[in-house]
Amino acid sequence: MPQSTAAEVPLIALDGVGKWYGAYHALKNISLRVRKGEKIVLCGPSGSGKSTLIRCINHLEDIQEGKITVEGTTLTDSGHAIDAVRREVGMVFQSFNLFPHKTIMENCTLAPMRVKGLSKPESEEIARKYLARVRILDQADKYPAQLSGGQQQRAAIARALCMEPKAMLFDEPTSALDPEMVKEVLDTMIGLARDGMTMICVTHEMGFARQVADRVVFMASGEVIEEGPPETFFQAPRHERTRAFLGEILAHH
């Protein structure tokens, strides 16, 4: 099906992005285009730069080379540009990063009230919608410590969705969870993907990548080594490093 030209304008664009930590070259000349509605899975060995890359997209990390553009806003060090991008891009972390002293409802309403200036009733209505969406509306008045890990991660997803972002970034969202809780979080993410949410996911869950990704991007040593649709990526990887990584990861699953 031919794409309309409007859909070809990337929602997120990285051009020649370079990042150092002192002498350590963490990201090397990364260029990536993510169209609206596209699902990208980033995979690769530990230390390959995947988490650093998505943390740069909403300026949790700054870059030294190249540029990142999100929906026409180029990320600079100006607070205005950073705020504009963070309004459009939700982020879900490995450790849930919920405020422990606030209820799940309060966690979800904080940013819409502070950042978007919504009233408490408006924010609570949005929060109820997304807590229902991730199937934990019945936990709204509890504190994070009263929830299971899987419920906490779903609460973190709901909290990000309450800002009604254009794209969602997931940084290994299931890696801190017990195995029986992984599925409930992945099911939530699969639902979001089916609803058309633009997503970039750093994950080792290759079943999820096969099921959801439009493109799988393989990183090693701070570089994009290979990318392609899941069927090609898994069945006919071109690069030796990709083959080695897949051989190792699929042997463990």
C-alpha positions in Angstrom: 0.0 0.0 0.0 1.6 3.3 -1.0 2.3 5.7 1.9 0.9 9.2 1.6 3.6 11.8 1.5 2.5 13.3 4.9 3.2 9.9 6.6 6.7 10.1 5.2 7.7 13.0 7.4 9.4 11.2 10.3 7.9 11.8 13.8 11.4 11.3 15.3 14.6 11.8 13.3 18.2 11.3 14.4 20.9 12.6 12.2 24.6 11.7 12.7 24.1 11.5 16.5 27.3 11.2 18.5 27.6 10.9 22.3 30.7 10.6 24.6 31.1 10.0 28.3 34.5 11.5 28.8 36.8 9.5 26.4 34.2 6.7 26.0 32.4 7.0 22.6 28.9 5.7 23.5 27.0 6.5 20.3 28.7 6.7 16.9 27.1 8.5 14.0 23.5 7.2 14.6 20.9 8.1 12.0 17.4 6.8 12.4 13.9 7.7 11.1 10.7 6.8 12.9 7.5 7.4 11.2 4.2 8.1 12.9 2.6 4.8 14.1 5.9 2.9 13.5 7.0 0.3 16.1 10.8 0.0 16.4 12.5 -2.6 18.6 16.1 -1.8 19.6 18.2 -4.8 20.5 21.8 -5.7 21.0 24.3 -6.8 23.7 24.7 -5.0 27.0 26.6 -1.8 26.6 25.8 -1.3 23.0 24.2 2.1 23.5 20.5 1.2 23.2 19.3 2.8 26.4 21.6 5.8 25.9 20.1 6.3 22.5 16.5 6.5 23.7 17.5 8.6 26.7 18.9 11.1 24.2 15.6 11.4 22.4 13.9 13.1 25.3 17.2 14.8 26.5 17.8 12.8 29.6 21.2 12.6 28.1 22.7 15.3 25.9 24.5 14.7 22.6 27.8 16.2 21.4 27.3 15.6 17.6 24.4 15.6 15.1 20.8 16.5 15.8 17.6 15.0 17.0 14.2 16.3 15.8 10.9 15.3 17.3 7.8 16.4 15.4 9.6 19.3 13.8 11.3 20.5 17.1 15.0 20.1 17.1 16.4 19.3 20.5 18.8 21.9 21.7 19.8 22.7 25.3 17.1 25.3 25.5 14.5 24.5 28.2 11.7 25.4 25.8 12.8 22.8 23.2 13.3 20.1 25.8 9.9 20.7 27.4 8.2 20.7 24.0 9.7 17.3 23.2 9.0 15.8 26.6 5.3 16.8 26.2 5.2 14.7 23.0 7.3 11.7 24.1 6.4 9.4 27.0 9.1 7.3 28.7 8.9 4.1 30.6 12.0 3.0 32.5 13.4 -0.3 33.7 12.8 0.6 37.3 9.3 2.0 37.5 10.3 5.5 38.8 6.9 6.0 40.4 6.7 8.5 43.3 6.5 6.2 46.4 4.7 8.7 48.6 1.9 9.4 46.1 -1.0 7.1 45.1 -1.2 5.7 41.6 -3.8 8.3 40.8 -1.6 11.1 42.1 1.3 9.7 40.1 -0.8 9.9 37.0 -2.3 13.3 37.5 0.8 15.2 38.5 2.3 16.0 35.1 -1.0 16.8 33.3 -1.8 19.3 36.1 1.7 20.8 36.4 2.9 20.7 32.8 -0.3 21.0 30.8 -2.2 23.1 33.4 -5.2 20.8 33.5 -7.6 20.9 36.4 -7.6 18.1 38.9 -11.0 16.7 37.7 -9.8 16.8 34.0 -6.5 15.1 35.0 -8.3 12.4 37.0 -10.7 11.7 34.2 -7.7 11.1 31.8 -6.0 9.0 34.5 -9.0 6.8 35.0 -9.2 6.3 31.2 -5.5 5.1 31.0 -5.5 3.1 34.3 -8.5 1.2 32.9 -6.6 0.9 29.6 -3.7 -0.9 31.4 -6.3 -2.8 33.6 -5.4 -1.4 37.0 -8.1 1.2 37.6 -9.0 -0.8 40.8 -5.5 0.1 42.1 -5.8 3.9 41.7 -5.9 4.7 45.4 -3.0 2.4 46.4 0.6 3.4 46.8 3.3 1.9 44.5 4.7 -0.4 47.3 1.2 -2.0 47.6 1.3 -3.2 43.9 3.2 -6.1 42.3 6.1 -5.3 40.0 3.9 -5.9 36.9 1.2 -3.6 38.2 3.8 -0.9 39.0 5.1 -1.0 35.5 1.6 -0.8 34.1 1.0 2.2 36.3 4.2 3.7 34.9 2.9 3.1 31.4 -0.5 4.7 32.3 1.3 7.7 33.9 3.2 8.3 30.6 0.0 7.9 28.6 -1.7 10.5 30.7 0.3 13.2 28.9 -1.2 11.8 25.7 2.2 11.6 24.0 2.8 11.2 20.2 5.4 8.5 20.9 6.4 6.2 23.7 10.0 5.1 24.6 10.4 1.9 26.6 13.8 1.2 28.2 13.8 -2.6 28.9 10.4 -2.3 30.6 10.3 -6.0 31.6 13.9 -6.7 32.7 13.3 -5.9 36.4 10.2 -8.1 36.6 9.6 -11.6 37.7 9.0 -13.9 34.8 5.3 -14.4 35.5 4.7 -10.6 35.4 6.5 -10.1 32.0 3.5 -11.2 30.0 1.1 -8.7 31.6 3.3 -5.8 30.7 4.1 -7.1 27.2 0.3 -7.6 26.6 -0.2 -3.9 27.6 2.5 -2.8 25.1 1.0 -5.1 22.4 -2.3 -3.4 23.0 -0.8 0.1 22.6 1.0 -1.0 19.4 -2.3 -2.3 18.0 -3.9 1.1 18.8 -1.3 2.7 16.5 1.1 4.3 19.1 4.5 5.2 17.8 6.9 3.2 19.9 10.7 2.7 20.3 11.3 -0.3 22.6 14.7 -1.4 24.0 14.0 -5.0 24.9 15.4 -8.6 24.8 11.9 -10.0 24.4 12.3 -11.3 20.9 8.8 -12.8 20.8 7.5 -9.3 21.3 9.8 -8.0 18.6 8.5 -10.6 16.1 4.9 -9.9 17.0 4.9 -6.1 17.2 7.9 -4.5 15.5 7.7 -2.9 12.1 11.5 -2.8 12.2 14.2 -4.3 14.4 17.3 -2.3 14.9 20.4 -4.1 16.1 23.1 -2.1 17.9 26.6 -3.1 19.0 29.5 -0.9 20.3 27.5 2.3 19.9 26.6 1.7 16.2 23.6 0.6 14.3 24.8 -2.7 12.7 21.7 -3.8 11.0 18.0 -3.0 10.7 15.1 -4.6 8.9 11.6 -6.0 9.2 11.3 -8.8 11.8 10.9 -11.7 9.3 14.2 -10.7 7.5 16.0 -9.8 10.7 15.3 -13.1 12.4 15.4 -15.4 9.4 18.2 -13.9 7.3 20.4 -11.5 9.3 23.1 -10.2 7.1 25.7 -9.3 9.6 27.9 -11.8 11.5 27.5 -9.8 14.8 23.7 -10.0 14.4 23.8 -13.7 13.8 26.0 -14.2 16.9 23.7 -12.1 19.1 20.5 -13.9 17.9 22.1 -17.3 18.3 22.9 -16.4 21.9 19.7 -14.8 22.8 17.4 -17.3 21.2 19.3 -20.2 22.9 18.3 -18.7 26.2 14.6 -18.3 25.4 
